[in-house]
Amino acid sequence: MTTMVAEQQLTVFEKGAPGRRAFVAPALDVPEVDPRALLPDALRRSEPAALPELSEPEIVRHYVNLSKRNFDLDSGFYPLGSCTMKHNPRLHERVAALPGHARLHPLQHPSRAQGALELMWNLERSLAEISGLPHVSLQPSAGSHGELAGVLLSRAYHEARGETRTKVLTPDTAHGTNPATVTMAGMEVVKVGTAPDGGVDVDDLRAKADESVACLMLTNPNTLGIFDANIAEIAHIVHDVGATLYYDGANLNAIMGITRPGDMGFDIVHFNLHKSFTQPHGGGGPGSGPIAVSDRMEPYLMDPRIVRLDDGGFDLRGDSPDSIGRLRGFQGNYGCFVRCYAYIRSLGAEGLRDASATAVLNANYLLARLGDLAPLLPLAHGERCMHEFVLSGAPMKRELGIRTLDLAKRLLDHGFHPPTVYFPLLVDEALLIEPTETETRETLDAFAEAVAEILAEAAEDPEIARTAPHTTPVRRLDEAAAAKRPVIRQAL
Ligand SMILES: Cc1ncc(COP(=O)(O)O)c(C=O)c1O
């Protein structure tokens, strides 16, 4: 027993024995080639690489045991705010694994990949309908990659008009990727403040919006879980100075089928297929961040584009004279497109609307349950939130001597993944909670009860939360050191 546990702590390099194999290749039935003929000496190691040598059962146990040490959406509630950790339907995995999808080579000639192109074209049409913006590119690999595409499009748009605009307005409630993207695109971030109601400070926006502004990047609902009631006025102010409007659509899970960025006057929106549209994420799979744009941005959209031909077939075209070009190799993360399309087709328009409505209902239910738990302070401006909400642990820290981080870690002992903590930055001791539509009322109740228990326990003995977690494979970690100095390879 002890030996087995100790064995599980070893890295894959410390297991196995020289010569041990999981698979024995059949004897060669073609002439053997001297590897030195394939790779020049200068590129070869002097010693063979020290690779692990294990039997198949050892490999299976190694990875299965590692997977059990993780917290995942399939084993528990994962209310990570701003991340939309909703259930990933198994049907999507089955269709993505069909050989016609999974074995398609990215260099396959378009004439032999008609089904894939048709799926992508249909997906583009669906995302255009959901966003209210007619032109779509599926290329970007993540939300932040979509942001980069959007800012580059905005710059191309202004340059084509002979304007040099260098500033991008970003509200201080924005996700961190927004200002990072602006900087990466070589433009200047100008922060816009937040009004007491949690929306954009319209006076501050008016003061900063001038002819040097290329774009406003807005997340709506924002990271406080609030839908900006002044959206029409905001769009008007920005368009009035000739700037473009970028909609960070990562929080689309609150509004799908209910309202559309295009109808609000936005020019560009990105989607997080790995959030709103069920692509597994958070270590579980690659992302996808398509963008949809208005007519005036279309000439600059990335190439190549999928086109429908007169005979009903599909092709890729890469000759748009004003396009910003390619943003990545091939067409994007195709498996994400299959899952997303399966989701949209199986839910339909009504289903998507229902998903958003239920996500908002679940968040409000949990807010109502947790909002009563002094000393946690609900920050829903007004009574309601959208798909997520923020609590401040500042009173809890003052009165019970435990911090938001302690509460988060103690939740792991109750079998729950913690919510997002210390974000948004403008809230002291923030907890950002997003339950999603795929959780039951029983789960939400159990979570609220766990929080209540932790608070009651901390009133008696705060040390238990301060030293949590106590039941997980690893205890409290030095997260700053893990982020700044990760040790990700075995010293050989
Ligand atoms: C509001 C918001 N915008 C942008 C992003 C960036 O998306 P990604 O992580 O796919 O780059 C996120 C991700 O969590 C987000 O929550």
The ligand as an ORCA input file, in Angstrom:
! r2SCAN-3c Opt
* xyz 0 1
  C     -14.069     38.843    -20.765
  C     -12.972     38.045    -21.412
  N     -12.373     38.536    -22.505
  C     -11.389     37.858    -23.135
  C     -10.956     36.636    -22.671
  C      -9.807     35.967    -23.376
  O     -10.122     34.739    -23.933
  P      -9.005     33.604    -24.104
  O      -8.672     33.118    -22.737
  O      -9.642     32.575    -24.974
  O      -7.813     34.247    -24.770
  C     -11.557     36.076    -21.546
  C     -11.092     34.769    -21.012
  O     -11.390     34.318    -19.978
  C     -12.588     36.801    -20.892
  O     -13.192     36.326    -19.804
*
